[in-house]
Amino acid sequence: MIRRRYSPACIIFISLWIAGAPAVAGVVNPNISVIGQPYLMVTDDPANPDHDRLRMDPGETEVVFDDYLNPFTRGYFTLALNEDGLELEEGWFRILRGLPGALNLKGGKWRQGFGKLNAQHPHTYPFFDGFHVLSEFLPGDESFNESGLELSERLPSPGESSLVASLAWLQGDSFRQVRGDTIGSGDPISLSGDRSEESRPAVLGRLSAFSLIGERSGLDFGLSATSGTNNVAAGTRTTVYGADAKAKLWNSERSYLVLQAEVLKLDREDAGWSCATGYAHETVKPWGWYIYGDYNWDLRWNAGASFERYQAADRDQAWNSAFGLFGGVALMEETTAFRVGWERFRTGSAPGDVQPDPVNTFTLRVIFSMGPHKTHQF
């Protein structure tokens, strides 16, 4: 996936210019937020060059611009600054009203709404990072982040419930997979390439339902499906299906429990080449799931646990699993938070192979934010 990068000096100048520009008739400054996420990490993973040593990292810094462009349309930009430079992580507009049939239209580049977790930024997680099953099954390097257009509409539903359907037409770059060369077989990839850099449009559909439980608690269910071409020359595709559920249950004015789970099914054709038959493919169809619970008390403290189990997206499809514990505290409110976590990850093995040792990872992350952009309530 091609990413546009900018120099840090450029974005600092733009931010200061926007923040300091005087307001005139018809012009309103956008909301500007900066979110820092430095962390400490210790892992016993032998594949990590810093294993068994404390790693201190500034993490990723996000600069967020968002506001209404007019009473009908909202705009949003997220710029991410990390060790690779500065990149446009998200940049989109949404038309909220004025279209026929109460439709919403969203366009640009954004973290796609497959399931509940992919659309959220990592600083909103109560744990250190996303689940392995999502990075294994969903397209993209760090998240399922695509350019496209999306239509969504709230459908008629009984009582105080809400039913929303959406359909997105995507560029499809994140679905691409580079195929390895088949040596000595006249493979076109070694001669002239097999169009591995080309992309084809992809689609994403989602149906979600929300309902109140009592006066304050809520329950959310969703179904998602996405499909795109991963190799143009071979005509092979990647399709992912998912179901998710989330409950936020208040037991007092200042404490609540969050329960969330997702199940994913991957159906991926891996392109290959045969000197006898030409382009061929093998299909892998693993599935997996995760679940976590996060109890928040006194609004500033939280603690929870997570578990996931999924098949590796390869021919063996061995079962991997991970168990985690996490906790956090906000000093005064959500603009400054400390989060600790431990994860024990166990890689699966094919029958007859030696079971690898589990990998333990300990993390401490500080999240501090300036500006109006805060974590999401549901």
N, C-alpha and C positions, 0 to 999 in steps of 0.2 A: 504494500500500500504506500503510495507516494504521499509524503508529508511536507508541507510548506513550513520552513523555519525562518525565524527572524532573529536579529541580534538583540541581546538584552537592552542595549542602549536605546534601540529603536522603540521597544515597547515601553520603557521607562519614560521616554520623551512623550509618547502618545498619551500615556496615562496622566502625566502631569499636565499636559496641555488640555486634555478633556476636563480634568478636575478643576483647573484654574481658569478655564474660559468663562467669561461673564455671560450670564443668561440674558437672552434677548427675546423679543416677541416671537413665539412659535418655536423656540429652541429650549429644550430642557436637558440638563446634564443627565447621563445615565447613572444608575446605581453602580458603584465600583467597589469590589471586594478583593482582598488579597488573603489567601489561605496558605499557611505554611504547615509542613508535615515532616519535621526531622524525626529520626528514629535511631535506636540502638538495637543491635541484633547479635545473637550468638547461636550458632548451629553446629551440629556434629556431622553434617553432610560431607562425606569425603570428596564429593565432586565440587564443592564450593572452595575456592582458593583461600577464603578467610575462615575455614572451619576451625572450631574450638578457639577462636579469637574474637574479641569484641569488635564489632564493626559499627562505626558512627557515620551516619549518612545524613546530609541535609534533606534528602527526600525530594519530592516534587512540590513546587510552588505553583499555585493556581491564581490567575488574575481573571476576575469575572466582571463582565459588563452586561447589564440587563436593564430593560425598562420597556414601557409601552411606547411604541412608535406613534400611535394614535389610538383613539378609543377602540379600534377594531383589531389592532395588530400588536404583537409583542416581539421584541428581539432579544437575542441572547448570544454572548460570546464567552468562551473559556479558552484562555491561553495558558499552556503548561510549560513551566521552566524547569528543566532537569539537566543532568549531566550531558545529554545529547544536544542541548540547545533549547530554543524556544519554538513551540509549534502550536498551531491552531488545533486544539482538541475538539472543540465544538463551536459551531457558528450557524445559527438557524433563526428563522422567523416563524411565527405562528399567527394565522388569522383566526381569531376566536369567535367572531360574529360577523354577520353581514352576508354570508354565503347562503345559497339555496338549501333548504332542508336542515338548517342549523348545523351544517357541516363545519368542521375545523380543517384547516390546511396548514401543514408544516413543511418547510423546505430548508435545505442546507445540509449540514453535516452534524450528526449527533450520535450519542450512545443509544443504540437501538433498544426499544422496549420489548425485548424477548425475555419473558419471565419478570421477576421482581427485582433482581439484584443487578443485572447488567446495566440498566439505565442509570443507576446511582453511581456517584463518584466515590472512590475509596475512602475519602475523609468522612463520609457519612456512615461507614460500617462500624459496628461495635467491636469488630475483630480487626486484625492487621491487614489482611488481604482477602481477595475473593476466593471462591472455592475452586479446587483443581478440576472438578468435573465441568465447570463452565469454560475454563480456558482450554480444556481438552476437546470439547464438543463444538463450541460456538466458533464461527469464523473470526479471523482477526488475530493480531499478535497479543495485545494486552486486553482488549475488550472488543465486542462486536460494535464497531464504530464505522458508520457508512454515510455517504452522501446520497440524498434522494428526496422524494416527495411522499408525503403521507396524508391520507384523508381519514378522518375519524368522526364518529357521530355517537351521541348518546341515544340509545334506543329506548322505546317505551318499556317501563318496568313497574311492577306493583309497589305500592307503599313508599317507604323511604329508601328503597334499594336503588342502585344505579347500574346500568348495563351499557358498556362502551365497546364498540367495534372499530377496528382500524385496519387499514391496508396500505402498505408502503411499497413503492417502486424504487429500487435501490440501484446504485451504480454497479455494485457487485465486485469491486476490487478485492475485498477481504476474503472472498471465496477462493481466489487463485491459489494453486499449489504448483510448485516447480517440480517437474518429474525428473528423476535421476536417469542418467544415460545407461543404456543397455550396451555394454562393450562388445564390439565385434559382430554386430548383428545388422548393420546398415540402418541403425536407428536414426531417424531424421533429426533428432535433437543434437547429434554429434556432427551432422552435416550442415543443416540450415536452421535448426531450431524447430520447435513444434508449437510456436505461437503461445508460449507459456506466459508472456507478459500481457497478452490480451485478456480483457474481461468481458463479461456479458451481464446484462441486467439481471437482478435478483428480486425476489419478492419476500415480504414479511407480513403475515397476518396475525392479529391478536383479538381475542374476545375476553373481556374482564368484567367481573361483577362484584359490586361492593354492597354490603348491607350493615346497618347499625345493629348492635347488640345492646339493648337497653338504651340509656341516654347518651353514653359516651364511648363505649367499646365498639369495635368494628371488625368485620371479617371480609376478606378479599380473596376471590378465586380468579384464576386466569388460564387460558389455553393459548399457546403460541405455536407458529410453524413458519419456517423460512426455508428457501431453496434457491440455489444458484449454481452456476457452472464453475467447476474448479480447474478444468483443462479444456480449452476451446477446441484444439485439434482432435482430441479423443472424444469430445462430447460428453465427458463425465461430469457428474453433478454431486453436490453435497446438499442433503436435506436434514433438518433438525426439527424434532417435535418436542414440545414441552408442556407441562402442567404445573401450576404453582398455587400455593395457598399461604395466606398470612392472616394472623389474628393479633389484634392489640387489645388486651383485656385489662381495664382499669379496676383495681380493687380498693382504691382510696383516692382522695383528691391529689395525692402526691406520689403515687406508685402504680406501676403497671407491668404486665408481662407481655413480651412479644414472642410469638411462635411463628416460624416461617420454614417452608419446605418447597423444594422443586424436584421434579422428575424429568429427565431428558432422555431422548432416544435419537441416536445418530444413524443415518443411512448414507454412507459415503462410498462413491465409486473412485478407486485409486487407479489412475491411468498407467498403462504399461505398453510395451511394444514387443511384438513377436515377428521374427523374420518370415514366418510362414503365413501368418494371418493379418499382420499389420497391427493397428492400434487395438489394444485389449484393455480389460480392466478387471480388478478384483474388488469385491464389495465387502465392507466391514459394517456391522450393525450392532455396536455396543450400546449399552444403556447404563444409567447411573442416577444417583439422587444425593441430596444433602438435606439436613435439617438442623436448625439451631433454635435455642431458647435464650432470651435475654431479659433478665429481671431488673427493672429500674426502680429504685426507691429514693425517696426524698428528692426526686427530680435531678439530683446531681451525681448519684452513685449508680453503677450498674455492674452486673456480673452474669456470666452465662457459659454455655457449653455448646459445641457443635460436633456433628459427625457427618461424614460422607463416605459413600462407597460407589465405585464405578468401574467399568471395564475399560482397559486401555484401548485406544483407537488404532489397533494394529491386528495382524493376523492371529496372534495368540489370544488376544482379548482377556488377559489376566485381570483379576480383580484387585484394584488398589483401594486403600482406605485411609482415612485421616480422622483423628480425634483431637479436639481443641478445647481449651479453657481460656476465658478472657474476662477482663474487668476494666473498669474505668471510673474516673472522677473528674468533674468539672469544678474548677476552683471557686468561681462565683456563679457563673452561668456558662452557656455553651461556647463562648468565644475563646476559652482556654480549657483544654481537656487533656488528661493523661490517660493512656490506654496501654495495658499490659496484656500479653498473650503467650500461650504455649501451644504448640502443635506437634503431634506425633504422627508422622506420615509413614505408611507401610506400602512399599511397592510390591505388587503381585508378581508371581512367577508361573511359568508354564509347567505342566506336570513333569516331574523328573528333574527340574532345575533347582538350584540352591536358592532358598529364600533369602533375599537381601536383608540386612539389618535395618530396623526402622530408623528414621531420621527425626531428631528432636530440634525444634527451633523456638527460641525465646525472643520476644520483642518488647520494646518500650517505645511508644510513639507519643509525640506531643503534637497536638493540633491547635493552632491559634489562628484566628480569623479577624480581619479588620473590614468593616463594612456590613451591609445589610444581609448578605447572602449567608444563610445558616442551614443547618441540617433539616431534613424533611421530617414532618411529624408522622406521616404514615407511609 
